Amino acid sequence: MKKQLFILGVATIIGLSGCGNNSNGSDSDSKKESNQSEMNHSNMNKSEMDHSKMNHSTSGEVPEGLQEAKNPKYKVGSQAVINTDHMEGMNGAKATIVGAYDTTVYTVSYTPTTGGEKVTNHKWVIQEELKDADGKTFKAGDEVTLEADHMEGMKGAKATIDSAEKTTVYMVDYTPTTGGEKVKNHKWVTESELSAK
């Protein structure tokens, strides 16, 4: 009787764990998701909440044509405090500056190429991550094609510019305040989202 209950319990656990898999059940997707972090959704409406596939760490490669900042407020190798919550555990984290670049940053709204709900006010995509930008600066309401791949389904998506700002952007390494592995080469944090340590 105990053996039958044990087998029934194991079968139930296996069955329930199958319900928690992503829609396609792919092992590679599960592994990929383990390298990513969920966005903080406390101040977002439903259309802003589909950020669970935000790339947590990246290779550190920057788009072609991106210019290093000549006189950034935060020098490469220095430390600063992050004052934004693009991702869970980001706000209040101590960051090491990995790169500083002068560019135009945009918030964008787009529907992922992989389907799903529209993502609104995604921060940040930079000038050099827009297809065929050719040095042209965009303004709110302009339609663009994204070359950035910060999130699954982003690259190649048609997007609308929500806002634009010329500033210095930073690539940073930080350890989330919620614990967990160090995030490397996070793209992007703007100068106004950092403060002196």
Order of alpha helices (4+ residues) and beta strands (2+ residues): alpha-alpha-beta-beta-beta-beta-beta-beta-beta-beta-beta-beta
